[in-house]
Amino acid sequence: MRRLVVLGIPALLSFHNLPVAPPFEIDGRPVHPACVYELLTRLSDLRPIRTAVDVQGCIESDEHSDGEVSLLRGGVWYRNPSVIEGGYLAYWLVGTTPHGVHVLETCYSGGGSGIFMNVLLVRLSQETYVHDDGWGTRWILTSLGEITLGDRSDKKVTLQGETLRIRDPDGSEESFAVPFP
C-alpha cells in the first residue's frame, strides 16, 4: 500500500502543473526599457495613453533610436535626452506569475528632483500581424495595470504566486490578486 501512495503522488501533482511563464526577455536579452517607458502613465495624465507596444517597432523608432540601455544595480536602465530630458527610466523584474504576468518595479526621473516609483503589470506575447510583405509575427508588450508607489518610495514589493504584496517600512502591507488574461 505504501508503494501505491508514493507512486500516486507524482500522478496527482501532474494534474496541477501550471504553464511555465516565459522570461521577461526576447532572444536572451531583457525587454528594452523604452517599451516599458511607453506604457507608464505620465504625471500629467490620469490614465495611460498607451496600453500596448510593438517591441521591435518601439526599439527601431526615431523617437527611441538614440537611447542608451545599461544593466545596473540589478535593473535595466534607459537614458535618452531627446525623450527624457536629463532623466532616466529603470525597471526591475519582481517576478512572473504562473500565468505569465510579469510584475515590474519601475523608477522614473524626468530630470527634476522627483524619482517616481510604480509597479507595472505586463504581459509579453507574440502575435501575428499583416504588413506589406505578407504575414509576420511580432512581440507585443501589454500593460495590465499600474500601482503608484510614490516619490523615492522605500516600499518592498514582492510576488508570491498570483499575489502581489506591497509592504511599507512601518510593517503595514497591501495585497493584490494579480489578474491574468
Residue pairs with C-beta under 8 A, 6 or more apart in sequence:
18 98
18 99
19 98
19 99
19 100
21 96
21 97
21 98
21 99
21 100
21 101
21 102
22 96
22 100
22 124
23 96
24 30
24 31
24 93
24 96
24 102
24 104
24 124
25 31
26 55
26 124
26 139
30 71
30 76
31 55
31 76
31 124
31 141
32 55
32 58
32 59
32 64
32 69
32 78
33 69
33 76
33 77
33 78
33 89
33 90
33 91
34 58
34 59
34 64
34 67
34 78
34 80
34 83
34 89
35 53
35 55
35 58
35 59
35 141
36 78
36 89
36 91
36 104
36 106
36 120
36 122
36 141
37 78
37 83
37 84
37 89
37 108
38 50
38 53
38 58
39 48
39 50
39 51
39 52
39 53
39 120
39 122
39 141
39 143
39 146
40 48
40 89
40 106
40 108
40 118
40 120
40 146
41 47
41 48
41 49
41 146
42 49
43 110
43 116
48 143
48 146
50 143
51 142
51 143
52 140
52 141
52 142
52 143
53 140
53 141
53 142
54 138
54 139
54 140
55 124
55 138
55 139
55 140
55 141
56 138
56 139
57 138
58 64
63 82
63 83
64 80
64 83
66 80
66 81
66 82
67 78
67 79
67 80
67 83
68 78
68 79
68 80
69 76
69 77
69 78
70 76
70 77
70 79
71 77
72 90
74 92
75 90
75 91
75 92
75 107
76 90
76 91
76 92
77 88
77 89
77 90
78 84
78 88
78 89
78 90
79 87
79 88
84 108
84 109
84 110
84 111
85 110
85 111
86 110
86 111
87 108
87 109
87 110
87 111
87 112
88 107
88 108
88 109
89 106
89 107
89 108
90 106
90 107
90 108
91 104
91 105
91 106
91 107
91 120
92 104
92 105
93 102
93 103
93 104
94 103
94 104
94 105
94 119
94 157
94 158
94 159
94 164
95 102
95 103
95 158
95 159
96 102
96 103
96 159
97 103
97 159
97 161
97 162
97 178
97 180
98 161
98 162
99 162
99 180
99 181
100 123
100 124
100 180
101 121
101 122
101 123
101 144
101 178
101 179
101 180
101 181
102 121
102 122
102 123
102 124
103 119
103 120
103 121
103 157
103 159
103 164
103 178
104 119
104 120
104 121
104 122
105 117
105 118
105 119
105 120
105 149
105 157
106 117
106 118
106 119
106 120
107 115
107 116
107 117
108 115
108 116
108 117
108 118
109 115
109 116
114 151
114 152
115 151
115 152
116 148
116 150
116 151
117 148
117 149
117 150
117 151
117 152
117 153
117 155
118 146
118 147
118 148
118 149
119 146
119 147
119 149
119 157
119 164
119 166
120 143
120 145
120 146
121 143
121 144
121 145
121 146
121 164
121 178
121 179
122 141
122 142
122 143
122 144
123 141
123 142
123 144
123 181
124 139
124 140
124 141
124 142
125 139
125 140
125 142
126 137
126 138
126 139
126 140
127 137
127 138
127 139
127 140
128 135
128 136
128 137
129 135
129 136
129 137
129 138
130 136
144 179
144 181
145 179
147 164
147 166
147 176
149 155
149 157
149 166
154 169
155 166
155 167
155 168
155 169
156 165
156 166
156 167
157 164
157 165
157 166
158 164
158 165
158 167
159 165
159 178
162 177
162 178
162 180
163 175
163 176
163 177
163 178
164 175
164 176
164 177
164 178
165 173
165 174
165 175
165 176
166 173
166 174
166 175
166 176
167 173
